[in-house]
Amino acid sequence: MDNDKQDLMRLIQVKFQRLSKGQKLIAEYILKHYDKAAFMTAAKLGNSVGVSESTVVRFANELGYTGYPTLQKALQELIKNKLTTVQRIELSNDYNSDVNALKGVLKSDMENLRATLEKINYKTFEDVVRCIFESKRIYIIGLRSSTALAEFLGFYLNLILDNVKVVSYGVSDIFEQLINIEESDMVIGIGFPRYANKTIEVLSFAQSRKSTVVAITDSLLSPLASKADYTLIAQSNMASFVDSLVAPLSVINALIIAVGLREKEKISSTFSDLENIWEEYNVYSYKNKEEK
């Protein structure tokens, strides 16, 4: 068992006898179902054990937290990288209808965007944009569910720059694709819980070659952040078997736009050429074309 988790569970056990009857019900529930409690609101947790929302708030205060959100965050930090897919599916059972799933997921994604706006470091963001232009080559890696994010970032940066490579599984091994990496290069690693070991290994390798390392991840406590010179935080909490990639994608969008704004003339020329190619080869449907 993780030491931090032991500490939190031990704290609840030590305080247990001094808790009120209602608070003891909360404590017992968290000790048995901490993975579910971490994603419940104070009202929902209270309803699950038959106590009021205010009792849940007082319980958090009794443990030394400033409020329930800080206790909830502590629980989430402990378990978010440990939940198996099966456990995530069980958490998804709270969405007991299609409409509830829609509302719940949209609200969760909006919260992730709001939290990201508050947490992200604007100076770091500017430094990352600067480093993109200063780097000789840019390598992007994101595996598992983060593959979509890496491909998206790579697709658009390749339209703006000519030194971008997305590293992925294929005919050659990932490290073979990085064999020529050097100090003047940059590696952007993208990863969210549960973090892919290979992504972490690639960032360590880049570190050993003294390349600039950028991590796009969910926390400064992330194993990707520990390997990075610059870390862009994007919240991805989702009580489901599906990872929430809305906030990370928004940060990546901002990164692409910030880079593009510095290369307006090149982008204009590139997209002008692409529009002609797309039309010539019928890449897109052109509704305004005259029907034959």
C-alpha positions in Angstrom: 0.0 0.0 0.0 1.2 3.5 -0.9 2.7 5.4 2.1 0.6 8.5 1.4 -2.6 6.4 1.3 -1.6 4.7 4.5 -1.1 8.1 6.1 -4.6 9.3 5.1 -6.3 6.0 6.1 -4.4 6.0 9.4 -5.4 9.6 10.1 -9.1 8.6 9.7 -8.6 5.6 12.0 -6.8 7.7 14.6 -9.6 10.3 14.6 -12.4 7.7 14.4 -13.3 7.5 18.1 -13.6 11.3 18.3 -16.0 11.6 15.4 -19.7 12.1 15.7 -22.0 9.2 14.8 -22.7 10.6 11.3 -19.0 11.3 10.7 -18.1 7.7 11.6 -20.5 6.6 8.9 -18.5 8.8 6.4 -15.2 7.5 7.7 -16.3 3.9 7.3 -17.5 4.5 3.8 -14.2 6.2 2.8 -12.1 3.4 4.3 -14.0 0.8 2.3 -14.7 2.7 -0.9 -12.1 5.5 -1.1 -11.9 5.0 -4.9 -15.6 5.9 -5.3 -15.6 8.6 -2.6 -12.8 10.5 -4.4 -15.2 11.4 -7.2 -18.4 12.2 -5.2 -19.6 15.6 -4.3 -20.1 16.3 -0.5 -23.9 16.1 -1.1 -23.6 12.7 -2.9 -21.3 11.3 -0.3 -23.6 12.4 2.5 -26.6 10.9 0.6 -24.8 7.6 0.2 -24.2 7.2 3.9 -27.4 8.9 5.1 -26.0 12.2 6.5 -26.2 15.8 5.5 -23.8 17.7 3.3 -22.8 19.9 6.2 -21.8 16.7 8.2 -19.5 15.8 5.3 -17.9 19.2 5.4 -17.4 19.1 9.2 -15.8 15.6 8.7 -13.2 17.1 6.4 -12.6 19.9 8.9 -12.1 17.3 11.7 -9.4 15.6 9.6 -7.6 19.0 9.3 -8.7 20.0 5.8 -10.0 23.5 5.0 -13.1 22.0 3.4 -14.4 18.9 1.5 -12.8 19.9 -1.8 -9.3 19.6 -0.3 -10.1 16.2 1.2 -11.5 15.1 -2.1 -8.5 16.3 -4.0 -6.2 14.4 -1.6 -8.2 11.2 -2.3 -8.1 11.8 -6.1 -4.3 12.4 -6.0 -3.9 9.1 -4.2 -6.0 6.9 -6.5 -6.1 8.4 -9.9 -3.1 6.5 -11.2 -4.1 3.3 -9.5 -7.7 2.8 -10.7 -8.0 -0.2 -13.0 -10.3 0.0 -16.0 -12.7 -2.3 -14.3 -12.9 0.1 -11.3 -13.5 3.0 -13.7 -16.3 1.1 -15.3 -17.9 0.6 -11.8 -17.6 4.4 -11.2 -19.4 5.0 -14.5 -22.5 3.2 -13.1 -23.4 6.5 -11.5 -24.5 7.7 -14.9 -27.7 5.7 -14.8 -29.1 7.1 -18.0 -28.0 8.5 -21.4 -29.0 12.0 -20.3 -27.2 11.8 -17.0 -24.1 10.6 -18.8 -24.3 13.6 -21.2 -24.8 16.1 -18.4 -22.3 14.6 -16.1 -19.5 14.3 -18.7 -20.1 17.9 -20.0 -20.1 19.3 -16.5 -16.9 17.4 -15.6 -15.2 18.6 -18.8 -16.2 22.2 -18.0 -14.7 21.8 -14.6 -11.5 20.4 -16.0 -11.2 23.4 -18.3 -11.9 25.9 -15.5 -9.3 24.2 -13.3 -6.8 24.1 -16.1 -7.2 27.9 -16.7 -6.4 28.5 -13.0 -3.5 26.0 -12.7 -1.5 26.5 -16.0 1.6 28.7 -15.7 1.4 31.4 -18.4 5.2 32.1 -18.3 5.9 28.4 -18.8 3.5 28.4 -21.8 5.5 31.3 -23.3 8.8 29.5 -22.6 7.6 26.4 -24.4 6.5 28.4 -27.5 10.0 30.1 -27.5 11.8 26.7 -27.2 9.8 25.3 -30.1 11.3 28.0 -32.4 14.8 27.6 -30.9 14.9 23.8 -31.3 16.6 22.1 -34.2 14.2 19.2 -34.2 11.0 18.6 -32.3 9.9 15.1 -31.2 6.4 14.5 -29.9 5.4 11.3 -28.0 2.0 10.4 -26.5 1.0 6.7 -26.1 -2.2 4.8 -25.2 -5.1 7.3 -25.0 -2.6 10.2 -25.4 -1.8 9.0 -29.0 -4.6 11.1 -30.3 -3.3 14.2 -28.7 0.3 13.6 -30.0 -1.0 13.0 -33.5 -3.1 16.2 -33.4 -0.3 18.3 -32.2 2.1 16.8 -34.7 -0.3 17.2 -37.6 -0.7 21.0 -37.1 2.8 21.8 -36.1 4.0 20.0 -39.3 1.8 22.4 -41.3 3.6 25.4 -39.6 7.2 24.1 -39.2 9.3 21.5 -41.0 11.2 19.9 -38.2 8.5 18.0 -36.3 8.3 14.2 -35.8 5.7 12.2 -34.0 7.3 9.2 -32.3 5.1 6.1 -32.2 5.0 2.4 -32.3 5.6 1.0 -35.8 8.2 -0.9 -37.8 11.0 0.6 -35.9 11.4 0.7 -32.1 10.6 4.0 -30.4 14.2 4.5 -29.3 15.5 3.9 -32.9 13.4 6.9 -33.9 15.2 9.0 -31.3 18.7 7.7 -32.0 19.9 11.1 -33.4 18.4 13.2 -30.7 20.8 15.8 -29.3 21.1 18.9 -27.0 19.6 21.3 -29.6 16.4 19.2 -29.9 13.2 19.2 -28.0 10.9 16.4 -26.9 7.3 17.0 -26.0 5.8 14.1 -23.9 2.1 13.9 -23.4 0.7 11.6 -20.7 -2.2 11.3 -18.2 -3.2 8.7 -15.6 -2.6 5.9 -16.0 0.8 7.0 -17.3 2.5 5.0 -20.0 5.9 3.7 -18.9 7.4 4.0 -22.4 6.6 7.8 -22.5 8.4 8.3 -19.1 11.4 6.3 -20.4 11.6 8.4 -23.6 11.7 11.6 -21.5 14.5 10.1 -19.3 16.4 9.2 -22.5 15.9 12.8 -23.8 17.2 14.1 -20.5 20.3 12.0 -20.8 20.9 13.5 -24.2 20.4 17.0 -22.6 17.5 17.8 -24.9 14.8 20.3 -23.9 12.0 18.2 -22.4 8.4 19.5 -22.2 5.6 17.6 -20.5 1.9 18.0 -21.0 0.3 16.3 -18.1 -2.2 16.6 -15.3 0.0 17.5 -12.3 3.5 18.6 -11.2 3.5 15.3 -9.3 3.2 13.4 -12.5 6.1 11.1 -13.4 6.4 13.0 -16.7 6.8 16.3 -14.9 9.7 15.0 -12.9 11.6 14.4 -16.2 10.7 17.8 -17.8 12.3 21.2 -18.0 8.8 22.7 -18.6 5.5 21.3 -17.6 2.1 22.4 -18.9 -0.7 21.4 -16.6 -4.1 20.2 -18.0 -6.6 18.7 -15.7 -8.1 15.3 -16.9 -10.1 14.0 -13.9 -12.9 11.7 -15.1 -14.8 9.2 -13.0 -15.1 6.8 -16.0 -13.2 4.2 -18.0 -12.8 7.0 -20.6 -10.0 9.6 -20.1 -11.1 13.2 -20.3 -8.9 14.8 -22.9 -10.9 18.0 -23.4 -8.6 20.3 -21.3 -5.4 18.8 -22.6 -6.6 19.2 -26.2 -7.5 22.8 -25.4 -4.0 23.5 -24.1 -2.6 21.9 -27.3 -4.9 24.0 -29.4 -3.5 27.1 -27.7 0.0 26.0 -28.3 -0.6 25.4 -32.0 -2.3 28.9 -32.3 0.5 30.6 -30.4 3.1 29.0 -32.7 1.0 29.8 -35.8 0.7 33.5 -34.8 4.5 33.9 -35.2 4.4 32.3 -38.6 1.4 34.0 -40.2 2.9 34.5 -43.7 4.2 30.9 -43.9 0.8 29.5 -42.7 -1.1 31.7 -45.3 1.1 30.4 -48.1 0.9 26.8 -46.9 -2.9 26.7 -46.6 -3.3 28.5 -49.9 -1.4 25.7 -51.6 -3.2 23.0 -49.6 -6.6 24.4 -50.6 -5.7 24.0 -54.3 -4.5 20.5 -53.7 -7.5 19.6 -51.6 -9.9 20.8 -54.3 -8.0 19.2 -57.2 -8.0 15.8 -55.5 -11.4 16.0 -53.9 -10.2 15.8 -50.4 -13.2 17.6 -49.0 -16.8 18.0 -50.2 -17.2 21.4 -52.0 -20.9 22.2 -51.8 -20.6 25.3 -53.9 -19.4 23.5 -56.9 -21.8 23.5 -59.8 -23.6 20.2 -60.0 -23.2 18.4 -63.3 
